Amino acid sequence: MDKKEFIDKKIICRDCQKEFVFSRGEQEFFDKKGLQNIPTRCAECRKEFREKKEKGELEAQIKCVECASTDKVPFAPRHQDGVYCEDCFRAKFKDVMSG
């Protein structure tokens, strides 16, 4: 079995646009925990995002791709295209959500 090689990676934070390093040690930790997605936010923005999420302050205004109404969602969408309002989301994914 090949041992994985990790090297520091420079990443641009999706929120503040500042460069941060995804260190070799962090990559090893992610690998051990089975985490596959690399971080997209710097440590400061991750902390701020987590705090807002825990307080229920994380909301974004969207335009639904199905009915074109505006709504607020409890997350920060990566892209505006492909976001549904709550009613359209429930209608589209009712089978998946019911188990």
C-alpha positions as CSV (number, residue, x, y, z in Angstrom):
1,M,0.0,0.0,0.0
2,D,1.4,3.4,-1.0
3,K,1.9,6.0,1.7
4,K,0.2,9.3,0.9
5,E,2.5,12.3,0.5
6,F,1.1,15.6,1.8
7,I,2.6,19.0,1.1
8,D,1.4,22.4,2.2
9,K,-1.2,23.8,-0.2
10,K,-2.1,27.5,-0.7
11,I,-5.8,28.2,-1.0
12,I,-7.8,31.4,-1.5
13,C,-10.6,31.8,1.1
14,R,-14.0,31.9,-0.5
15,D,-15.2,34.5,1.9
16,C,-12.4,37.0,2.5
17,Q,-10.3,36.2,-0.7
18,K,-7.1,36.0,1.4
19,E,-4.6,33.2,0.9
20,F,-4.2,30.6,3.6
21,V,-2.2,27.4,3.9
22,F,-3.8,24.0,4.2
23,S,-0.9,22.5,6.0
24,R,0.6,19.0,5.7
25,G,-0.5,18.3,9.3
26,E,-4.1,19.4,8.6
27,Q,-4.2,17.2,5.5
28,E,-3.0,14.2,7.5
29,F,-5.7,14.9,10.1
30,F,-8.3,15.1,7.3
31,D,-7.1,11.9,5.8
32,K,-7.2,10.0,9.1
33,K,-10.7,11.2,9.8
34,G,-11.8,10.3,6.2
35,L,-12.6,13.9,5.4
36,Q,-12.5,14.4,1.6
37,N,-13.4,18.0,1.1
38,I,-10.5,20.5,1.5
39,P,-11.3,23.7,3.5
40,T,-12.5,26.6,1.4
41,R,-12.4,29.2,4.2
42,C,-9.4,30.4,6.3
43,A,-9.4,29.7,10.0
44,E,-10.8,33.2,10.9
45,C,-13.7,32.9,8.4
46,R,-14.4,29.3,9.4
47,K,-14.8,30.5,13.0
48,E,-17.0,33.4,12.0
49,F,-19.1,31.1,9.8
50,R,-19.5,28.5,12.6
51,E,-20.5,31.2,15.1
52,K,-23.2,32.6,12.8
53,K,-24.5,29.2,12.0
54,E,-24.8,28.3,15.7
55,K,-26.6,31.5,16.5
56,G,-29.0,31.1,13.6
57,E,-27.7,34.2,12.0
58,L,-26.5,32.6,8.7
59,E,-29.0,33.6,6.1
60,A,-28.8,34.5,2.4
61,Q,-31.5,35.9,0.1
62,I,-32.0,33.8,-3.0
63,K,-34.1,33.8,-6.1
64,C,-35.7,30.3,-6.6
65,V,-34.7,28.6,-9.8
66,E,-38.1,26.9,-10.0
67,C,-40.7,29.6,-9.3
68,A,-38.5,32.8,-9.3
69,S,-39.7,33.9,-5.9
70,T,-37.3,35.4,-3.4
71,D,-36.7,33.6,-0.1
72,K,-34.1,33.3,2.6
73,V,-32.1,30.2,3.2
74,P,-30.1,29.2,6.4
75,F,-26.8,28.8,4.6
76,A,-24.5,30.7,2.2
77,P,-25.0,29.2,-1.3
78,R,-21.9,28.7,-3.3
79,H,-23.8,29.7,-6.4
80,Q,-27.0,31.5,-6.9
81,D,-28.1,29.2,-9.8
82,G,-29.6,26.0,-8.6
83,V,-31.1,27.2,-5.3
84,Y,-34.8,26.5,-4.5
85,C,-37.2,28.3,-2.1
86,E,-38.4,26.2,0.8
87,D,-41.7,25.2,-0.9
88,C,-40.1,24.2,-4.2
89,F,-37.3,22.3,-2.4
90,R,-39.8,20.3,-0.4
91,A,-41.9,19.6,-3.5
92,K,-38.9,18.5,-5.6
93,F,-37.2,16.4,-2.9
94,K,-40.2,15.1,-0.9
95,D,-39.4,11.4,-1.8
96,V,-35.8,11.8,-0.7
97,M,-36.8,13.6,2.5
98,S,-39.4,11.0,3.5
99,G,-36.9,8.2,3.7
